[in-house]
Amino acid sequence: MQDAISQAVLFTVSFAANLLASVSGGGAGFIQFPLLIMLGLPFPLALGTHKVAVVFLGLGALARKGRGGSWGLDPVVSLIMLVVGVPAVALGSLIVISIPAAPAEVALGAITIACGAYSLLRRRFGERPLARRTVWRNLAGACLMALVGLFSGSLSSGAGLFATLVLVGVFRLDLKRAILHTMVFVASLWNLVGAFTVGAACGIHWRWIPVMVAATFLGSYLGTTLLQRLSVRLVRLAFSAVAILSGALLMAHAL
């Protein structure tokens, strides 16, 4: 009976968290991961379980975009997120096993709040993409994306929001297109690498995976449908709100 209640709570909360994440470009982990810990899983087991489920955040977005007939992925950005991001995620997943997370989570929470405030105050955030990027801009973006990959592997939350911020602020993609890249690479591919690395070392709570996968996929599918219909201004407000709230939750959890 207790397990059935836990799974019902997991489905409801995961569905809502991933729906919002697919609209705003990240943030599901700030809700879903602490919930797993509150329901009794130890930190490493909760991290591996969370990463397996979040893979389907990206798959839900891909399924919805595939129906629209155009994915709109930037080839250079996609290559950087593959070649630079994936090894960084694997390295970060190995680091997390041996370091205390609380100090890093406090710092990450403060930075996330600052990012949310920045995107809120910059009114044209994500509305004016660059037609062409310089080599130096791509190199700077690659360096920052490597750091985001380390965050994705070593911490439970925040990588999606940071990746979206780099994609808009450095690579200068429009906000909706940046969120699509985040769903495809950070949510799906990076978390798959992280789940494999952490899961092999610490294990995964497979009993809860089916209900979390269903909630994550459905939430992402519906959220991507909303993303396609909302204006860039509303998406920017959602991104800012999720970043500020997520940073506050992360700091509260760490403290």
Legacy VTK file of the C-alpha trace (Angstrom):
# vtk DataFile Version 3.0
C-alpha trace
ASCII
DATASET POLYDATA
POINTS 255 float
0.000 0.000 0.000
2.793 2.413 0.933
4.601 1.709 -2.333
1.409 2.367 -4.327
0.999 5.741 -2.610
4.639 6.591 -3.314
4.215 5.747 -6.984
1.032 7.834 -7.241
2.858 10.814 -5.735
5.806 10.206 -8.053
3.591 10.170 -11.144
1.718 13.351 -10.240
4.753 15.391 -9.230
6.980 14.092 -12.051
4.319 14.834 -14.664
3.949 18.443 -13.479
7.710 18.980 -13.103
8.557 17.671 -16.564
5.701 19.532 -18.233
7.088 22.782 -16.834
10.676 21.804 -17.644
9.894 21.185 -21.312
8.375 24.679 -21.580
11.119 26.502 -19.676
14.220 24.551 -20.749
14.993 22.711 -17.516
14.297 22.496 -13.815
12.627 19.090 -13.443
15.461 17.787 -11.292
14.975 20.483 -8.670
11.606 18.893 -7.845
11.897 15.264 -8.928
15.268 14.461 -7.391
14.546 15.775 -3.845
11.206 13.942 -3.966
13.014 10.629 -4.479
15.156 11.348 -1.421
12.096 12.310 0.657
10.490 9.018 -0.363
13.419 7.136 1.131
16.094 6.622 -1.521
19.740 7.378 -0.590
21.471 10.128 -2.596
23.417 7.985 -5.142
20.456 5.658 -5.797
18.083 8.616 -6.176
20.507 10.306 -8.601
20.776 7.267 -10.863
17.009 6.685 -10.798
16.308 10.338 -11.588
18.715 10.356 -14.544
17.108 7.264 -16.087
13.653 8.868 -15.905
14.788 12.249 -17.262
16.057 10.599 -20.451
12.386 10.380 -21.423
11.998 14.137 -21.004
14.002 14.526 -24.178
12.304 11.598 -25.899
8.879 13.100 -25.240
10.012 16.388 -26.783
11.456 14.549 -29.796
8.241 12.594 -30.292
6.213 15.809 -30.339
8.641 17.697 -32.588
8.856 14.735 -34.943
5.153 15.055 -35.649
5.700 18.684 -36.653
8.157 17.631 -39.360
11.035 19.964 -38.404
13.514 19.618 -35.533
15.615 22.689 -36.371
18.880 21.519 -34.773
21.996 23.633 -35.368
24.741 21.302 -36.741
27.694 23.100 -35.092
25.985 23.404 -31.712
24.830 19.787 -31.910
28.386 18.605 -32.637
29.763 20.599 -29.691
27.131 19.179 -27.326
28.073 15.678 -28.481
31.866 15.854 -28.674
32.458 18.187 -25.702
29.402 17.593 -23.551
29.253 13.796 -23.400
32.811 13.219 -22.030
32.260 16.026 -19.497
29.052 14.349 -18.279
30.841 11.018 -17.840
33.632 12.718 -15.880
31.165 14.600 -13.706
29.242 11.406 -12.961
32.433 9.812 -11.614
33.274 12.894 -9.539
29.876 13.023 -7.789
30.449 9.668 -6.125
33.357 10.993 -4.077
32.549 14.659 -3.246
30.101 16.336 -0.832
27.276 17.924 -2.819
25.920 20.492 -0.332
28.494 23.330 -0.828
28.302 22.992 -4.602
24.496 22.998 -4.486
24.432 26.244 -2.472
26.704 27.941 -5.001
24.769 26.501 -7.917
21.483 27.676 -6.400
22.768 31.243 -6.068
24.064 31.234 -9.657
20.751 29.823 -10.927
18.799 32.615 -9.217
21.137 35.178 -10.778
20.612 33.608 -14.222
16.844 33.743 -13.788
16.992 37.392 -12.770
19.268 38.201 -15.726
16.934 36.603 -18.271
13.951 38.363 -16.677
15.543 41.820 -16.762
16.915 41.439 -20.289
13.719 41.973 -22.226
15.007 40.746 -25.598
16.485 37.548 -24.126
16.121 34.770 -26.700
14.339 36.916 -29.302
17.208 37.947 -31.595
19.260 34.971 -32.851
22.539 35.440 -34.713
22.499 34.448 -38.367
26.251 33.676 -38.272
28.622 33.018 -35.351
32.368 33.612 -35.181
34.823 30.820 -34.449
35.698 32.496 -31.140
32.044 32.507 -30.076
31.796 28.793 -30.857
34.992 28.097 -28.878
33.744 30.091 -25.888
30.432 28.240 -26.062
32.237 24.902 -26.204
34.224 25.726 -23.038
31.086 26.742 -21.173
29.213 23.688 -22.426
31.984 21.496 -21.006
31.354 23.080 -17.588
27.618 22.518 -17.970
28.362 18.877 -18.817
30.343 18.526 -15.579
27.381 20.010 -13.690
25.015 17.614 -15.445
27.038 14.602 -14.408
28.005 15.668 -10.904
24.897 17.463 -9.618
21.256 16.460 -9.623
19.795 19.644 -11.122
20.485 22.809 -13.038
22.189 21.555 -16.203
19.164 22.130 -18.432
18.720 25.734 -17.327
22.444 26.467 -17.664
22.610 24.828 -21.088
19.656 26.902 -22.262
21.338 30.050 -20.962
24.595 29.247 -22.818
22.710 28.387 -25.995
20.922 31.739 -25.936
23.589 33.994 -24.418
26.708 32.650 -26.169
25.602 30.655 -29.216
22.743 33.170 -29.664
20.003 30.730 -30.607
16.446 31.903 -30.155
14.917 30.706 -26.880
12.544 28.090 -28.302
15.278 26.558 -30.462
17.667 26.579 -27.486
15.122 24.672 -25.380
14.803 22.062 -28.134
18.593 21.507 -28.081
18.443 21.206 -24.281
15.697 18.577 -24.475
17.482 16.539 -27.150
21.037 16.603 -25.792
20.954 17.453 -22.076
17.731 15.690 -21.107
18.125 12.614 -23.315
21.729 11.972 -24.318
23.612 13.504 -21.396
21.333 11.970 -18.796
21.613 8.592 -20.527
25.392 8.791 -20.122
25.011 9.936 -16.513
22.478 7.218 -15.730
24.766 4.532 -17.129
27.808 5.829 -15.214
26.101 6.470 -11.862
23.842 3.430 -12.205
26.779 1.112 -12.795
28.506 2.424 -9.670
25.575 2.958 -7.303
22.503 1.197 -8.706
19.001 2.240 -9.815
15.645 1.744 -8.081
14.008 -0.094 -11.001
10.644 -0.603 -9.263
9.800 3.091 -9.646
11.191 3.531 -13.150
8.007 2.583 -15.137
5.757 5.138 -13.418
8.445 7.842 -13.626
9.067 7.132 -17.313
5.346 7.386 -18.100
4.968 10.658 -16.182
8.128 12.161 -17.703
7.274 11.247 -21.295
3.671 12.459 -21.087
4.640 15.675 -19.302
7.335 16.424 -21.862
5.050 15.657 -24.826
2.355 18.012 -23.553
4.901 20.647 -22.508
6.513 20.679 -25.961
3.050 21.112 -27.483
2.586 24.196 -25.288
6.074 25.472 -26.136
5.259 25.503 -29.844
2.138 27.598 -29.217
3.428 30.102 -26.647
5.096 33.407 -27.531
8.822 33.878 -26.859
7.940 36.434 -24.169
5.852 33.911 -22.214
8.541 31.242 -22.610
11.126 33.741 -21.280
8.941 34.433 -18.241
8.588 30.694 -17.645
12.360 30.210 -17.923
13.046 33.063 -15.485
10.446 31.889 -12.967
11.663 28.287 -13.025
15.306 29.371 -12.670
14.630 31.618 -9.658
12.358 29.076 -7.934
14.712 26.201 -8.719
17.712 28.054 -7.309
15.830 28.795 -4.094
14.728 25.153 -3.756
18.261 23.890 -4.392
19.736 26.168 -1.721
17.016 25.206 0.735
17.629 21.507 0.089
21.384 21.881 0.569
21.057 23.889 3.786
LINES 1 256
255 0 1 2 3 4 5 6 7 8 9 10 11 12 13 14 15 16 17 18 19 20 21 22 23 24 25 26 27 28 29 30 31 32 33 34 35 36 37 38 39 40 41 42 43 44 45 46 47 48 49 50 51 52 53 54 55 56 57 58 59 60 61 62 63 64 65 66 67 68 69 70 71 72 73 74 75 76 77 78 79 80 81 82 83 84 85 86 87 88 89 90 91 92 93 94 95 96 97 98 99 100 101 102 103 104 105 106 107 108 109 110 111 112 113 114 115 116 117 118 119 120 121 122 123 124 125 126 127 128 129 130 131 132 133 134 135 136 137 138 139 140 141 142 143 144 145 146 147 148 149 150 151 152 153 154 155 156 157 158 159 160 161 162 163 164 165 166 167 168 169 170 171 172 173 174 175 176 177 178 179 180 181 182 183 184 185 186 187 188 189 190 191 192 193 194 195 196 197 198 199 200 201 202 203 204 205 206 207 208 209 210 211 212 213 214 215 216 217 218 219 220 221 222 223 224 225 226 227 228 229 230 231 232 233 234 235 236 237 238 239 240 241 242 243 244 245 246 247 248 249 250 251 252 253 254
